[in-house]
Amino acid sequence: MSSLRAYRRLLEVAGPLYVLVAFLGRLPLAMSQIGTLVLVSEATGSYGAGGACAGVLAVANAVAGPLWGALADRAGQRVVVLGQSLAGGVALFALVGLAQTDATWPLLAVVAGVAGIALPQVGPLARVRWRPMAADAGAAHQRRLVDTAFSYEGAADEASFVLGPAIVGGAIAVASPAAALVFAGVLLAVFGSWFALHRSAELTRRDTSATLDTAHTPVSSIIIVLAIMQLTVGTVFGSVQTGSSVLATSAGMPGLTGIMHALLGVGSVTLALAIVVLPESFGYEQRLRVFACALLVLSLPLLFVDTLGTAAITLLVLGCAVGPYMICVFTMAERITPQRRLGAVMTVLAGATGLGYAIGSSLGGRLADWGGHTPAYAVTVGAGVVATALALAAGRPLRVEQQRRRVPASATSGGSS
């Protein structure tokens, strides 16, 4: 019941319409990568070309995201996200139109890269709005609201990357890959713009009166560590998708790849939503260590799976550590970051996830060519090892930094003592 009350209060603060718009606004990013992969593969007759274009889009978005986030911190989200939403929609339409011609795949890759640069990272930018939206709740209630919001945002991101590819698959089955990407462009133009124009965007204007020491070196160092932690999550995603694809293909059912990956998201969403029931005395730096260790332990069975059934169960259980781990990373970053820099930091973490995905999928693919699905899944385990080592090493510095930085609206830690 306490969890239900927390989410009910969240809806009261933001409004159900905002929550819906922010969720639909992040779907195009989740749809664009797989949509580009299928579109270009069909247009060129080459899966390699499709994968290259999808990879260019993902990396371009990961690299450009923090730059847009920093600009949004300075100019406010409204003008930045509105411009991105319209430009991103046009770029997706252009990619579809170009794919209908005899254009070479390098040219398609350039357009895909432009689309990746333009696509807004709605999820990270939505996180930036919660602290000012909860400003009237009082310090203790505000901290609880922001923590609840970050639990929701983690679940929403995971759900979008489950639902997005499913929508693409449905659009392809009913119409074509081109129709799927056009739909993504329409969603972006409508709901991305709506998200940009929502009244909450005005709350993200830069606070020039703040007196925080934003250039303090330890914060930058810790943010880098948190970004690497988030990169390990992306590596898990990429290697799991590759390993599952190899396993499903060898079993003669390649179409189950998406479902296998979705199971990871199901476990992640479920536990992400439930994390708000944890006691406040169980601090986030402690949670980070626990869930990082869980990420490692729960990934180990992947080294021994040899059927789709055992892999499905393992991925479902592994997801139960992924969602809470991601929430801890984003929440700790929010707690030690001034509002004036929050957009840049949130998009850095999201970009790290995308880069990790590229690393996990490419490294997993190379190892899979050598030894099948097990070496690909070994990359997942390796990511768990790195995540655990970083979480154990960074726990105390995170706690000290959180106590040192009395960031307005998140200084009092319900879970930091």
C-alpha positions as CSV (number, residue, x, y, z in Angstrom):
1,M,0.0,0.0,0.0
2,S,2.9,2.4,0.7
3,S,4.1,1.8,-2.8
4,L,0.7,2.5,-4.2
5,R,0.4,5.7,-2.2
6,A,3.9,6.8,-3.4
7,Y,2.9,6.4,-7.0
8,R,-0.5,8.0,-6.5
9,R,1.2,11.0,-5.0
10,L,3.6,11.1,-8.0
11,L,0.6,11.3,-10.4
12,E,-0.9,14.1,-8.3
13,V,2.3,16.2,-8.5
14,A,2.9,15.7,-12.2
15,G,-0.5,14.9,-13.6
16,P,-1.4,11.7,-15.5
17,L,-1.2,13.5,-18.8
18,Y,2.4,14.4,-18.3
19,V,3.4,10.9,-17.3
20,L,1.6,9.5,-20.5
21,V,3.2,12.1,-22.8
22,A,6.7,11.6,-21.3
23,F,6.4,7.8,-21.8
24,L,5.1,8.1,-25.4
25,G,7.8,10.7,-26.2
26,R,10.6,8.2,-25.4
27,L,9.2,5.4,-27.6
28,P,10.7,6.7,-30.9
29,L,14.2,6.3,-29.6
30,A,13.5,2.7,-28.6
31,M,11.9,2.1,-32.0
32,S,14.4,3.8,-34.2
33,Q,17.4,1.5,-33.8
34,I,15.6,-1.8,-34.7
35,G,13.5,0.0,-37.2
36,T,16.6,1.3,-39.0
37,L,18.2,-2.2,-38.8
38,V,15.2,-3.8,-40.6
39,L,14.5,-1.0,-43.0
40,V,18.1,-0.8,-44.3
41,S,18.5,-4.6,-44.3
42,E,15.5,-4.9,-46.5
43,A,16.4,-2.0,-48.8
44,T,20.0,-3.1,-49.4
45,G,19.6,-6.9,-49.0
46,S,22.4,-6.8,-46.4
47,Y,22.1,-7.4,-42.7
48,G,25.6,-6.0,-42.3
49,A,24.5,-2.7,-43.8
50,G,21.4,-2.6,-41.6
51,G,23.4,-3.3,-38.5
52,A,26.0,-0.7,-39.4
53,C,23.3,2.0,-39.9
54,A,21.6,1.1,-36.7
55,G,24.9,1.2,-34.9
56,V,25.7,4.6,-36.3
57,L,22.3,5.9,-35.1
58,A,22.8,4.5,-31.6
59,V,26.4,5.8,-31.2
60,A,25.5,9.2,-32.6
61,N,22.7,9.5,-30.1
62,A,24.9,8.4,-27.3
63,V,27.6,11.0,-28.1
64,A,25.3,13.9,-28.9
65,G,22.9,13.3,-26.0
66,P,25.1,15.0,-23.3
67,L,25.7,18.0,-25.6
68,W,22.0,18.5,-25.9
69,G,21.6,17.9,-22.2
70,A,24.1,20.6,-21.4
71,L,22.4,23.0,-23.8
72,A,19.1,22.2,-22.2
73,D,20.6,23.1,-18.8
74,R,21.6,26.5,-20.1
75,A,18.6,27.4,-22.4
76,G,15.8,25.3,-20.8
77,Q,14.4,22.1,-22.2
78,R,11.5,23.7,-24.1
79,V,13.4,25.1,-27.1
80,V,16.0,22.3,-27.2
81,V,13.6,19.3,-27.1
82,L,11.2,21.0,-29.4
83,G,13.9,21.5,-32.0
84,Q,15.2,18.0,-31.6
85,S,11.7,16.4,-31.8
86,L,10.9,18.2,-35.1
87,A,14.4,17.7,-36.6
88,G,14.5,14.0,-35.5
89,G,11.1,13.3,-37.0
90,V,12.2,14.9,-40.3
91,A,15.4,12.9,-40.3
92,L,13.5,9.6,-39.8
93,F,11.2,10.5,-42.7
94,A,14.2,11.3,-44.8
95,L,15.8,8.0,-44.0
96,V,12.6,6.2,-45.1
97,G,12.4,8.2,-48.3
98,L,16.0,7.6,-49.1
99,A,15.7,3.9,-48.5
100,Q,13.1,3.7,-51.2
101,T,15.7,4.8,-53.8
102,D,18.9,3.2,-54.9
103,A,20.9,5.0,-52.3
104,T,24.1,3.2,-51.1
105,W,24.2,2.1,-47.5
106,P,27.0,4.6,-46.5
107,L,24.6,7.4,-47.5
108,L,21.9,5.8,-45.5
109,A,24.3,5.5,-42.6
110,V,24.9,9.3,-42.8
111,V,21.2,10.1,-42.6
112,A,20.8,7.5,-39.8
113,G,23.6,9.3,-37.9
114,V,21.8,12.7,-38.4
115,A,18.7,11.1,-37.0
116,G,20.6,9.8,-34.0
117,I,22.1,13.2,-33.3
118,A,18.6,14.8,-33.4
119,L,16.6,12.3,-31.5
120,P,15.9,13.6,-27.9
121,Q,16.7,11.5,-24.9
122,V,13.3,12.1,-23.3
123,G,13.8,9.7,-20.4
124,P,16.9,11.4,-18.9
125,L,15.4,14.8,-19.5
126,A,12.2,13.8,-17.8
127,R,14.2,12.9,-14.7
128,V,15.5,16.4,-14.6
129,R,12.0,17.8,-14.1
130,W,11.1,15.8,-11.0
131,R,13.2,17.7,-8.5
132,P,11.6,21.1,-9.3
133,M,8.1,19.6,-9.8
134,A,8.3,18.3,-6.2
135,A,9.7,21.5,-4.8
136,D,6.5,22.4,-2.9
137,A,6.4,19.1,-1.0
138,G,8.8,19.9,1.8
139,A,12.3,18.5,2.1
140,A,11.5,15.1,3.5
141,H,8.5,14.5,1.2
142,Q,10.3,15.9,-1.7
143,R,13.2,13.5,-1.4
144,R,10.8,10.6,-1.2
145,L,8.9,11.9,-4.2
146,V,12.1,12.2,-6.3
147,D,13.2,8.7,-5.3
148,T,9.8,7.4,-6.3
149,A,10.0,9.3,-9.6
150,F,13.4,7.8,-10.4
151,S,12.0,4.3,-9.7
152,Y,9.2,5.0,-12.1
153,E,11.5,6.5,-14.7
154,G,13.7,3.4,-14.6
155,A,10.7,1.2,-15.1
156,A,9.4,3.4,-17.9
157,D,12.8,3.3,-19.8
158,E,12.8,-0.5,-19.5
159,A,9.2,-0.7,-20.6
160,S,9.8,1.5,-23.6
161,F,12.7,-0.7,-24.8
162,V,10.4,-3.7,-24.6
163,L,7.3,-2.0,-26.1
164,G,9.2,0.0,-28.8
165,P,10.6,-3.1,-30.7
166,A,7.2,-4.8,-30.2
167,I,5.5,-1.9,-31.9
168,V,8.0,-2.0,-34.8
169,G,7.4,-5.7,-35.2
170,G,3.7,-5.2,-35.3
171,A,4.0,-2.4,-37.8
172,I,6.3,-4.6,-40.0
173,A,3.8,-7.5,-39.8
174,V,0.9,-5.3,-40.8
175,A,2.6,-3.0,-43.3
176,S,6.3,-2.6,-43.8
177,P,9.6,-1.5,-42.1
178,A,9.1,1.9,-43.7
179,A,5.7,2.2,-42.1
180,A,7.3,1.3,-38.7
181,L,9.9,4.1,-38.9
182,V,7.3,6.6,-40.3
183,F,5.2,5.8,-37.2
184,A,8.2,6.4,-35.0
185,G,8.7,9.8,-36.7
186,V,5.1,10.8,-36.2
187,L,5.2,9.8,-32.5
188,L,8.3,11.9,-32.1
189,A,7.0,14.9,-33.8
190,V,3.7,14.8,-31.8
191,F,4.7,13.6,-28.3
192,G,8.3,14.8,-28.3
193,S,7.0,18.3,-29.1
194,W,4.2,17.9,-26.5
195,F,6.8,16.9,-23.9
196,A,8.9,20.0,-24.9
197,L,5.9,22.3,-24.6
198,H,4.6,20.9,-21.3
199,R,4.5,23.5,-18.5
200,S,7.1,21.5,-16.5
201,A,9.7,22.3,-19.1
202,E,9.8,25.9,-17.7
203,L,11.0,24.5,-14.4
204,T,14.3,23.5,-16.0
205,R,15.6,26.9,-16.8
206,R,19.1,27.4,-15.5
207,D,19.2,28.8,-11.9
208,T,21.9,31.5,-12.1
209,S,21.5,32.4,-8.4
210,A,22.8,29.0,-7.2
211,T,26.0,29.2,-5.2
212,L,27.0,25.6,-5.3
213,D,30.6,24.7,-6.1
214,T,29.8,23.0,-9.3
215,A,33.4,22.6,-10.5
216,H,34.5,20.5,-7.5
217,T,36.7,17.8,-8.9
218,P,35.4,14.8,-6.8
219,V,31.9,15.2,-8.2
220,S,33.2,15.0,-11.8
221,S,35.2,11.9,-10.9
222,I,32.3,10.2,-9.2
223,I,30.0,11.0,-12.2
224,I,32.6,9.3,-14.4
225,V,32.5,6.2,-12.2
226,L,28.7,6.2,-12.3
227,A,28.8,6.5,-16.1
228,I,31.1,3.5,-16.3
229,M,28.7,1.6,-14.0
230,Q,25.9,2.5,-16.4
231,L,28.0,1.4,-19.3
232,T,28.1,-2.0,-17.8
233,V,24.3,-2.2,-17.9
234,G,24.4,-1.3,-21.6
235,T,27.0,-4.1,-22.1
236,V,24.6,-6.5,-20.4
237,F,21.8,-5.5,-22.7
238,G,23.9,-5.8,-25.9
239,S,25.6,-9.1,-24.9
240,V,22.3,-10.7,-23.8
241,Q,20.6,-9.8,-27.0
242,T,23.5,-11.2,-29.0
243,G,23.7,-14.4,-27.0
244,S,19.9,-14.9,-27.1
245,S,19.9,-14.3,-30.8
246,V,22.6,-17.0,-31.4
247,L,20.8,-19.5,-29.0
248,A,17.4,-18.9,-30.7
249,T,18.8,-19.2,-34.2
250,S,20.6,-22.4,-33.3
251,A,17.3,-23.8,-31.9
252,G,15.7,-23.0,-35.2
253,M,13.5,-20.2,-33.8
254,P,15.3,-16.9,-34.5
255,G,12.0,-15.0,-34.1
256,L,12.1,-15.6,-30.3
257,T,15.1,-13.3,-29.9
258,G,13.0,-10.3,-29.2
259,I,10.9,-12.2,-26.7
260,M,14.0,-13.5,-24.9
261,H,15.3,-10.0,-24.6
262,A,11.9,-8.8,-23.5
263,L,12.0,-11.2,-20.5
264,L,15.0,-9.3,-19.2
265,G,12.9,-6.2,-19.3
266,V,9.9,-7.8,-17.6
267,G,11.9,-8.6,-14.5
268,S,13.6,-5.3,-14.6
269,V,10.4,-3.3,-14.8
270,T,8.8,-5.3,-12.0
271,L,11.6,-4.8,-9.5
272,A,12.1,-1.2,-10.6
273,L,8.6,-0.3,-9.6
274,A,8.8,-2.2,-6.3
275,I,12.1,-0.7,-5.1
276,V,10.2,2.2,-3.4
277,V,9.0,-0.2,-0.7
278,L,12.6,-0.6,0.6
279,P,13.2,1.1,3.9
280,E,14.9,4.5,3.8
281,S,17.5,3.3,6.2
282,F,18.8,1.0,3.4
283,G,20.8,3.7,1.7
284,Y,21.4,4.0,-2.0
285,E,25.1,3.4,-1.8
286,Q,24.3,0.2,0.0
287,R,21.6,-0.7,-2.5
288,L,24.1,-0.1,-5.3
289,R,26.5,-2.7,-3.8
290,V,23.8,-5.2,-3.2
291,F,22.2,-5.0,-6.7
292,A,25.6,-5.0,-8.4
293,C,26.5,-8.2,-6.6
294,A,23.1,-9.6,-7.6
295,L,23.8,-8.6,-11.2
296,L,26.9,-10.7,-11.1
297,V,25.5,-13.7,-9.2
298,L,22.3,-13.9,-11.3
299,S,24.2,-13.7,-14.6
300,L,26.5,-16.7,-13.8
301,P,23.8,-19.3,-14.8
302,L,24.0,-17.9,-18.3
303,L,27.3,-19.7,-18.7
304,F,25.4,-23.0,-18.3
305,V,22.2,-22.6,-20.3
306,D,21.8,-24.7,-23.4
307,T,18.1,-24.4,-24.1
308,L,15.7,-21.5,-24.7
309,G,13.6,-22.6,-21.6
310,T,16.5,-22.3,-19.2
311,A,17.7,-19.1,-20.8
312,A,14.2,-17.6,-20.5
313,I,14.1,-18.3,-16.8
314,T,17.6,-17.0,-16.2
315,L,17.0,-13.8,-18.1
316,L,13.7,-13.1,-16.3
317,V,15.5,-13.5,-12.9
318,L,18.5,-11.5,-14.0
319,G,16.2,-8.6,-14.9
320,C,15.3,-8.4,-11.3
321,A,18.8,-7.0,-10.5
322,V,19.1,-4.9,-13.7
323,G,16.3,-2.4,-13.0
324,P,17.1,-1.7,-9.3
325,Y,20.8,-1.3,-10.2
326,M,20.1,1.3,-12.9
327,I,17.8,3.2,-10.5
328,C,20.6,3.3,-7.9
329,V,23.0,4.7,-10.4
330,F,20.7,7.4,-11.7
331,T,19.5,8.3,-8.2
332,M,23.0,8.6,-6.8
333,A,23.9,10.9,-9.7
334,E,20.8,13.0,-9.1
335,R,21.7,13.4,-5.4
336,I,25.2,14.7,-6.0
337,T,24.4,16.9,-9.0
338,P,23.2,20.5,-8.9
339,Q,20.0,21.2,-10.8
340,R,22.0,23.4,-13.2
341,R,24.0,20.4,-14.4
342,L,21.4,17.7,-14.1
343,G,20.4,17.5,-17.8
344,A,24.0,17.0,-18.8
345,V,24.6,14.3,-16.2
346,M,21.4,12.4,-16.9
347,T,22.1,12.3,-20.6
348,V,25.7,11.3,-20.0
349,L,24.4,8.2,-18.1
350,A,22.0,7.5,-20.9
351,G,24.7,7.9,-23.5
352,A,26.9,5.5,-21.5
353,T,24.1,2.9,-21.7
354,G,24.0,3.2,-25.5
355,L,27.8,2.9,-25.8
356,G,27.7,-0.1,-23.5
357,Y,25.1,-1.7,-25.7
358,A,27.3,-1.2,-28.7
359,I,30.3,-2.7,-26.8
360,G,28.2,-5.7,-25.6
361,S,26.7,-6.5,-28.9
362,S,29.9,-6.2,-30.9
363,L,32.1,-8.0,-28.5
364,G,29.4,-10.6,-27.9
365,G,29.0,-11.1,-31.6
366,R,32.7,-11.6,-32.2
367,L,32.9,-14.2,-29.4
368,A,29.7,-15.9,-30.6
369,D,31.3,-16.3,-34.0
370,W,34.1,-18.2,-32.3
371,G,32.1,-20.3,-29.8
372,G,28.3,-19.8,-29.9
373,H,26.0,-18.3,-27.3
374,T,28.0,-19.2,-24.2
375,P,31.0,-16.9,-24.9
376,A,28.5,-14.1,-25.8
377,Y,26.8,-14.6,-22.4
378,A,30.3,-14.5,-20.8
379,V,30.4,-10.8,-21.8
380,T,27.3,-10.4,-19.6
381,V,29.1,-12.0,-16.7
382,G,32.1,-9.9,-17.3
383,A,30.0,-6.8,-17.1
384,G,28.7,-8.0,-13.8
385,V,32.2,-8.4,-12.5
386,V,33.1,-4.8,-13.4
387,A,29.8,-3.4,-12.0
388,T,30.4,-5.2,-8.7
389,A,34.0,-4.0,-8.4
390,L,33.1,-0.4,-9.1
391,A,30.1,-0.5,-6.7
392,L,32.2,-1.9,-3.9
393,A,35.0,0.6,-4.5
394,A,32.7,3.7,-4.9
395,G,30.3,3.1,-2.0
396,R,32.1,5.2,0.6
397,P,33.1,8.0,-1.7
398,L,29.5,8.3,-2.9
399,R,28.2,8.4,0.7
400,V,30.8,11.1,1.6
401,E,30.1,13.2,-1.5
402,Q,26.4,13.0,-0.9
403,Q,26.8,14.2,2.6
404,R,29.2,17.0,1.6
405,R,27.1,18.4,-1.2
406,R,24.0,19.8,0.2
407,V,22.2,20.1,-3.1
408,P,18.9,22.0,-2.7
409,A,15.9,19.7,-2.9
410,S,18.0,16.6,-2.4
411,A,20.3,17.3,0.5
412,T,18.4,15.4,3.1
413,S,18.8,11.7,2.3
414,G,16.1,9.4,3.2
415,G,18.5,6.6,2.2
416,S,21.9,8.0,2.5
417,S,22.7,7.6,6.2
